[in-house]
Amino acid sequence: MKRLRIRQWMVIGMLIVLIVPRVFYEIPGLFDRYVWDNAKYSRQQTAMNDLVRAVGESDVARWSDPDWQAGIEQTIAAAQSGIVLLDALGREIYRFNSSGSESGVGQELSVMEQGHLLGRALFYSPKQTSEWATAFTILAGMFAILFIGFQIGRVVVKPLEAMSAAARRIAGGDLDFQLPESTVMEVADVRAAFQAMGKGLRESLIRQSELEEERRFFISSIAHDLRTPLFALRGFLARLERGGNPEKTARYAAICSKKAEQLERLVSDLFSYGQLSSLEQLLRPKPLDIGSLFEDITVDYVPQAREKGIELTYEAPAESRVLQGDAHLLRRAIGNLIENALRCTPTNGTISVRLHLENMRACFTVEDSGPGIPEQHLPHLFDAFYRGDDSRNPDNGGTGLGLTIARRIIRAHNGNLAGGNRSHGGAVFTGWIE
């Protein structure tokens, strides 16, 4: 659909108002002349030719003769015309108009003798007036005005009224609206902007609803995860207060210490997760040797791996590379992946950390020889608070935030992180940063 600017619409409207009535004014005369009464106009034309011939054949001196004038008036009346006779100096000698109005000079006759002008005769065609022409003109003008008003209402007024109604609906919280199209370019641009605004508001409300749902889930998850170790701590501390043999006391103290570690880990993860909402403000990129960083991270977890009887290895790239990154946040991200592998890998298992360079990227993998990730849990690996263990027992898994935190940190470094299973068993997490 071709769109025009409002100035073009105005020009078209003015042309319609000016041209259409004029065309309709001429139509009755054309029909009258060529269709309904052609013989009448033929007689008038013959009479006009006779009048011109009679004036041209007469002597200029007779033009002022009353008898000659009386005789020529019959011919003028038959032609339904008018005549003005002028002498050589342009002074009027005689005038007669049978129609009662003059529309303009139809013919002009100059009488010459030996190269000298003796006089001139001006023949006027009668102005054709028709009631039908007047009526057609009025109707055509009304039609043109109504047509233009209808078009303006359709392409300008109606869309603007719809936008006004939509604005009131938006103010009332209703974002479900439809706006009619318009062939006026300015109105179409406003309509497009209005619909884009409505779409943005709908998306914003949906996002706000999702964030609110995430917030409620976040709070309920915190309450659940904090309550479980606190409840266990309270029970075992009560037993310690009652006293008992040294063996039970030592066992209860060890359990309390373990629950305290779980609480510390949960609080630490919750703090980190809360900070990640404004990760762009926390990120402090600096030049760092990515190979040395990965080696330091792996070395930090070697003691924990040995304590569980797990072999933790690191495979470094052949060359070193300096990248821009936040060493503290990257330690947290890669550390979360290694901690996740340590929890899932059984005794005598292996964990392998590999780093290699591709163009300007540093690509890494963290593999373990554990049982792998069940297929139904793969789509939710990086969802906050999601754990494959439905019981949400911290003894069997983490807080459900470690992988979420890791991915957000990696993405903040213009990279990405994905997880899956190895073909020969165990889980593998693959990522890259720039």
Secondary structure as the mmCIF struct_conf table of DSSP 4:
data_model
#
loop_
_struct_conf.conf_type_id
_struct_conf.id
_struct_conf.beg_label_comp_id
_struct_conf.beg_label_asym_id
_struct_conf.beg_label_seq_id
_struct_conf.end_label_comp_id
_struct_conf.end_label_asym_id
_struct_conf.end_label_seq_id
STRN STRN1 LEU A 4 LEU A 4
HELX_RH_AL_P HELX_RH_AL_P1 ILE A 6 PHE A 31
HELX_RH_PI_P HELX_RH_PI_P1 ASP A 32 TRP A 36
HELX_RH_AL_P HELX_RH_AL_P2 ASN A 38 GLU A 57
BEND BEND1 SER A 58 SER A 58
HELX_RH_3T_P HELX_RH_3T_P1 VAL A 60 SER A 64
HELX_RH_AL_P HELX_RH_AL_P3 PRO A 66 ALA A 79
TURN_TY1_P TURN_TY1_P1 GLN A 80 GLN A 80
STRN STRN2 GLY A 82 ASP A 87
TURN_TY1_P TURN_TY1_P2 ALA A 88 LEU A 89
BEND BEND2 GLY A 90 GLY A 90
STRN STRN3 GLU A 92 ASN A 97
BEND BEND3 SER A 98 GLY A 100
STRN STRN4 GLU A 102 GLU A 113
TURN_TY1_P TURN_TY1_P3 GLN A 114 GLY A 115
STRN STRN5 HIS A 116 PRO A 126
HELX_LH_PP_P HELX_LH_PP_P1 LYS A 127 LYS A 127
HELX_RH_AL_P HELX_RH_AL_P4 GLU A 131 ILE A 152
HELX_RH_PI_P HELX_RH_PI_P2 GLY A 153 VAL A 157
HELX_RH_AL_P HELX_RH_AL_P5 LYS A 158 ALA A 171
TURN_TY1_P TURN_TY1_P4 GLY A 172 GLY A 173
BEND BEND4 THR A 183 THR A 183
STRN STRN6 VAL A 184 VAL A 184
HELX_RH_AL_P HELX_RH_AL_P6 MET A 185 ARG A 242
HELX_RH_AL_P HELX_RH_AL_P7 PRO A 246 GLN A 275
HELX_RH_3T_P HELX_RH_3T_P2 LEU A 276 SER A 278
HELX_RH_AL_P HELX_RH_AL_P8 LEU A 279 LEU A 282
STRN STRN7 LYS A 286 ASP A 289
HELX_RH_AL_P HELX_RH_AL_P9 ILE A 290 GLU A 307
TURN_TY1_P TURN_TY1_P5 LYS A 308 GLY A 309
STRN STRN8 GLU A 311 GLU A 315
BEND BEND5 ALA A 318 GLU A 319
STRN STRN9 VAL A 322 GLY A 325
HELX_RH_AL_P HELX_RH_AL_P10 ALA A 327 CYS A 344
BEND BEND6 THR A 345 THR A 345
HELX_LH_PP_P HELX_LH_PP_P2 PRO A 346 PRO A 346
TURN_TY1_P TURN_TY1_P6 THR A 347 ASN A 348
STRN STRN10 THR A 350 GLU A 358
TURN_TY1_P TURN_TY1_P7 ASN A 359 MET A 360
STRN STRN11 ARG A 361 ASP A 368
BEND BEND7 GLY A 370 GLY A 370
HELX_RH_3T_P HELX_RH_3T_P3 GLU A 375 HIS A 380
TURN_TY1_P TURN_TY1_P8 LEU A 381 PHE A 382
BEND BEND8 ASP A 383 ASP A 383
TURN_TY1_P TURN_TY1_P9 ALA A 384 PHE A 385
BEND BEND9 GLY A 388 GLY A 388
TURN_TY1_P TURN_TY1_P10 ASP A 390 SER A 391
TURN_TY1_P TURN_TY1_P11 PRO A 394 ASN A 396
BEND BEND10 GLY A 397 GLY A 397
BEND BEND11 GLY A 400 GLY A 400
HELX_RH_AL_P HELX_RH_AL_P11 GLY A 402 ALA A 412
TURN_TY1_P TURN_TY1_P12 HIS A 413 ASN A 414
STRN STRN12 ASN A 416 ASN A 421
TURN_TY1_P TURN_TY1_P13 SER A 423 HIS A 424
BEND BEND12 GLY A 425 GLY A 426
STRN STRN13 ALA A 427 ILE A 433
#
